[in-house]
Amino acid sequence: MNLTVREASAMLNVPEDVVYQWIRNKEIPVHRVGDHYRFHRAELLEWATARGIRVSSAEFHKREAAEAVSFAEALAAGGIHHDVAGSDRESVLSAIVALMPIEQDDRDLLFDFLVAREALGSTGIGEGIAIPHVRNPVVLHVAKPSITLCFLANPVDFEAIDSKPVTTVFLLVTPTVRTHLYLLSRLSAALYDARFKEAILRRAPAEEILREARRVEGSLSQRIPAVKGDGKP
């Protein structure tokens, strides 16, 4: 979906002038279409997540809610793994992909995509956390979406924006682009939650992390108004 500057500013909760400043400084992913600027929704959401910019939850309660899956359910489906081996980005990504609930052919394809994406720029968002992804959302033939969380056995240099080595990796796989965006927005919001993030940084047991994920999901749902059949509050 191509967003205008006005729509991007609403999504990022900043004035339009700030968006234009980011464009001038070449800090934000943007496309020039004739005399206008347009933003790809997935790229913008991933950019905001990597820079700790809180995205408006209202952006994701319309159409996405119709086919939404619980953030906690997706995390449970993908699995929470401790002490995942790897000494560099490629070996870490290979180990993580091997743990994911997907077919072998999809594993090989996903690994190639992720390695190619890392060559274009780090997916480390800071504080030891990385969210590997490709330029377009990872959409595979899966029965249900999943978020695989891996705590690495050893810190690995991902060339993150804060130069800190990565110790924690989230990897999303979804059956549709819409679901990918919805879950990424939920993950971004969860990483703003003090208790959830503390559990992640502490490498808490899976049961505790899932409990915090369910709590975050509940609190986010309470903030979002009900939506009628015509898509209007």
HELIX and SHEET records of a PDB file:
HELIX    1   1 VAL A    5  LEU A   12  1                                   8    
HELIX    2   2 GLU A   16  ARG A   24  1                                   9    
HELIX    3   3 ARG A   41  ALA A   50  1                                  10    
HELIX    4   4 SER A   57  PHE A   60  5                                   4    
HELIX    5   5 ARG A   63  ALA A   66  1                                   4    
HELIX    6   6 PHE A   71  GLY A   78  1                                   8    
HELIX    7   7 ARG A   89  LEU A   99  1                                  11    
HELIX    8   8 GLN A  104  LEU A  120  1                                  17    
HELIX    9   9 VAL A  177  ALA A  190  1                                  14    
HELIX   10  10 ALA A  194  LEU A  201  1                                   8    
HELIX   11  11 ALA A  206  ARG A  223  1                                  18    
SHEET    1   A 3 ASN A   2  LEU A   3  0                                        
SHEET    2   A 3 HIS A  36  HIS A  40 -1                                        
SHEET    3   A 3 HIS A  31  VAL A  33 -1                                        
SHEET    1   B 5 ILE A  80  VAL A  84  0                                        
SHEET    2   B 5 SER A 146  VAL A 156  1                                        
SHEET    3   B 5 VAL A 166  VAL A 173 -1                                        
SHEET    4   B 5 ILE A 129  ALA A 130  1                                        
SHEET    5   B 5 GLY A 124  GLY A 126 -1                                        
END                                                                             
